[in-house]
Amino acid sequence: MEFFGLGILTWITFLPIVGMVIVLLLPKENKDAIRWTSAIFTGLQVVLAIIIYMNFNRGMAGINTQEGFQFIEKATWIDIKSVAWFGRVQIEYFMGIDGLSVLMVILTALISFIAVFASWEIDKAVKGYFALLLLLDTGMMGVFVALDFFLFYVFWEVMLLPMYFLIGIWGGPRREYAAIKFFLYTLLGSVLILLAILALYFSVSVNDPVTGEKIHTFNMLAMMNPANFEPGSILAGMNTSWRYIAFIALFIGFAIKVPIFPFHTWLPDAHVEAPTAISVILAGILLKMGTYGLLRISYPMFPDATVFYQIPMAILGFINIVYGALVAMAQEDFKKLIAYSSISHMGIVVLGMAAFNTQGMTGAILQMFNHGTITAMLFLIVGVIYDRAHTRGLSEFGGLMNQMPKYAAVMSIAFFAALGLPGLSGFISEAFAFLGAFQSFRWITIASTVGIVLTAGYMLWTLQRVFLGTLPERWKTLPDINGRELFTLVPLAVIVIVLGIYPSPAIDLLTSAVNTLVDVVGQSGGMAMGGQ
């Protein structure tokens, strides 16, 4: 599918860059034009995401064969014929999506669009803020559509710089500390991913379609085929120690982004100091890049190591769930509570991924999308009350239900979705993740369900402290939620309710790809997978 000679994935990825250039050309005094330009280009992204959704073939599998991917765009990007001992270097501009990535593409477009309107009140260096926001949008979208590992890594790194400045310049009192901590953690993960990319590059070779000569490649799909590993290369052969080490390097790189315990400590600081819209993007999209990287890259490229580390991954998922919930329960800062709840809910994704069966992985990917919409609502809700009261201390509120009834209604939907109430989207994805995990590791799953009780505890306690009881005198003039804020929250609430009642539109996108991934891990890992 092309528009003006360019594929739809190119358009949806680089439209924000076009918007960024226009924003940079606008006078800095014309703040409304800057805001509306950003809104228009992210809105066009949403339109393209809807077109992709409507034209997506649910029956195509993807994962490890080019024939299973859709909207493919492929061209030679860099081709250096000879570089001494390094040999020929060929890097492709290779894009495509399958069932693993289509929901993430839709989520990225939606959250980026909402983030622009959540940033409407930003008044400091408006041009720089929206230019960086649009650059961040391109980096995130590119990660989910790239099928060349070098291209993937470029997008992965492009995302790092704007996020650093968006937190470091427009954040709270401790913004520099939070930004540097985020940068250093993510950079460490990037270095480990780069080392794994180089090891894979020098271990895999394919025949050049034109000359027929053997060349090394960054093509992700070629790296997923064991036949393409050169005999004697560092990563050739199943169940070798170097493959296990490469898997660990990738795992840590992606785990930092999730974040998985014990690589999680950057997240609460980043969330607390970041502006509301950046917290929404951070929790709604960036955390999913880590779990997406594991599913897209680590699982099909190292299925043997994936199976070997199944139980440790499940244990880490359990720790995330329970530890995140316990720490969230102890928080007095509204935003920090939501940040730790994200760590807990991403643990459910890790647990479902570790199940290696269709139910668990379906629940994990669905939870990635559902958590993105629910947690975006939660951070937007925190932003609404902070803009009015200029405090996030939970003990300072009370009795707001009569004062802000519309706000209370929206917040209740988000909180009940986060605690997994049946009829809302969080329940469906959590149920599938636990269902799949129970088949693979019963006792770890049983222990992990403690997190459900803890989540209900701190969510209901927070609702009670904010909305029930006596309204303090100083909050008796607080205005209710306004139209712009409702515009950012209502679409997310509709998605949460619709997918809670009828999740098939999302699940149908995943099924073929998930079944294929389960087969790849099961066959190559030498295990009989349950629930296929």
HELIX and SHEET records of a PDB file:
HELIX    1   1 ILE A    8  LEU A   25  1                                  18    
HELIX    2   2 LYS A   31  ASN A   55  1                                  25    
HELIX    3   3 GLN A   66  GLY A   68  5                                   3    
HELIX    4   4 ALA A   84  PHE A   86  5                                   3    
HELIX    5   5 VAL A  102  ALA A  118  1                                  17    
HELIX    6   6 VAL A  126  VAL A  145  1                                  20    
HELIX    7   7 PHE A  149  VAL A  158  1                                  10    
HELIX    8   8 LEU A  160  TRP A  170  1                                  11    
HELIX    9   9 ARG A  175  SER A  203  1                                  29    
HELIX   10  10 MET A  220  MET A  223  1                                   4    
HELIX   11  11 PRO A  226  ASN A  228  5                                   3    
HELIX   12  12 SER A  241  LYS A  257  1                                  17    
HELIX   13  13 TRP A  266  GLU A  273  1                                   8    
HELIX   14  14 THR A  276  ILE A  281  1                                   6    
HELIX   15  15 LEU A  282  LEU A  286  3                                   5    
HELIX   16  16 LEU A  287  GLY A  293  1                                   7    
HELIX   17  17 LEU A  294  SER A  298  3                                   5    
HELIX   18  18 TYR A  299  MET A  301  1                                   3    
HELIX   19  19 PRO A  303  PHE A  308  1                                   6    
HELIX   20  20 GLN A  310  MET A  329  1                                  20    
HELIX   21  21 PHE A  334  ALA A  354  1                                  21    
HELIX   22  22 THR A  358  ALA A  389  1                                  32    
HELIX   23  23 LEU A  394  GLU A  396  5                                   3    
HELIX   24  24 LEU A  400  GLN A  403  1                                   4    
HELIX   25  25 PRO A  405  ALA A  418  1                                  14    
HELIX   26  26 SER A  425  SER A  440  1                                  16    
HELIX   27  27 ARG A  442  SER A  448  1                                   7    
HELIX   28  28 VAL A  450  PHE A  467  1                                  18    
HELIX   29  29 GLU A  473  TRP A  475  5                                   3    
HELIX   30  30 GLY A  483  ILE A  501  1                                  19    
HELIX   31  31 SER A  504  GLY A  525  1                                  22    
SHEET    1   A 2 GLU A   2  PHE A   3  0                                        
SHEET    2   A 2 LEU A   6  GLY A   7 -1                                        
SHEET    1   B 2 GLN A  70  ILE A  80  0                                        
SHEET    2   B 2 VAL A  89  ILE A  97 -1                                        
SHEET    1   C 2 SER A 205  ASN A 207  0                                        
SHEET    2   C 2 LYS A 214  HIS A 216 -1                                        
END                                                                             
